[in-house]
Amino acid sequence: MDGEKVCTLRMMEELWKRGVKSLMVEGGSKLNWSLILNGLVDELIIIHHPMVVGSLEAPTFVEGSGNTFFGFKIESVEVLDGYLITKWNFDKVMKKP
């Protein structure tokens, strides 16, 4: 399966048909970008680890092409065991700043 692509729209339609109404996705920067780009994300919960990774190869939260910007509004902020947990709700597609 390595290197194969998934059509996120079809995947979500199939999951919906099977009764899945909510989904937690933990990753992959390309998958994250595909879900956001296709309008399949209404909420983000990001756990910030108190560490910085300095590398050109360091993974990013999203990885994709294009100049589309998406806006999220902060819903809540919490500190738990030294981790910052932020919860965001989708706001709108934004124009390039």
N, C-alpha and C positions, 0 to 999 in steps of 0.2 A: 503494500500500500504506500510505501514511501514515495513521495513525489506526485502522487495522484491528487487531482483536484476534485472538490466537492461543490456542487451547485447548492449554495446555502438556501436559496429560495425553495427549491424542490425538497431539500432535506426538511426544512421547517414545515412545508405543506404536508409532507408524509408524517412527520411527528404529530402534527395537529390532528390528522385523520385518525391516528392511533391513540388519541386522548391526551397527548402531552400539551399542556396549556402554559407551562412555565419551564424555563430551561436555564440552568447555570452553566456557563461556559468558562473554563479555566485556562483557555489559552491557545497560544499560538498567535503570534502577531498578525499573520496573514488571515487566519480565521477571524480574529477580532475585527480587522479592517473590513473583511467581506460582509460580516454581519452588520456592522455599522453602516457601511456604504449602501447596503440593500434595505435599509430601514427596518431591520429586525431587532434593534436594541431600543428598549425604552428606559432601561435603568443600568447604571454601572455601579458596582461596589469595588473600590480599589483599596487594597491593603498595602500600605507603604511600609517597607522594611527599612529600619534605620541603618542603611548601608549604601554606599555609592560604588558602582562598578564602572571603572574607567577603561574603556576599550572601544575601538572602532567596531569590533565584532559583538559588543554587548547587545543583548536582545532589547527590543523596544516593545512598547505596549501594542502599537499597531504598525503594520508595514504594508504599504501599498503605493500605487501610483495615483497621480491626479492632484488637483488643487481644490478639493472639496473640503470645506470646514464645517464641522458639526458643533452645535452649542449644547452644553449641558448645564443645568442649574443644580447647585449644591442643595441637597436635602438634609444631610446630617453629617456630623463629624464626631468621631469617638476615638479615645485612646484606650487600648486594651493590651496589657502586658508589654508596653513599650512600642506597640505598633499603632500607627495612625490609620484609622478606617474611615474612608470618605464614601458617602453614598450620593450619587448624581442621577438626576432625571433628565431624559432627552428634552431639549428645548426646541431647536430648529436648525435647519441647514443655514449656514452663514456664508456671506460673501467673503472673498479673500481679504484679509486685513491690509 
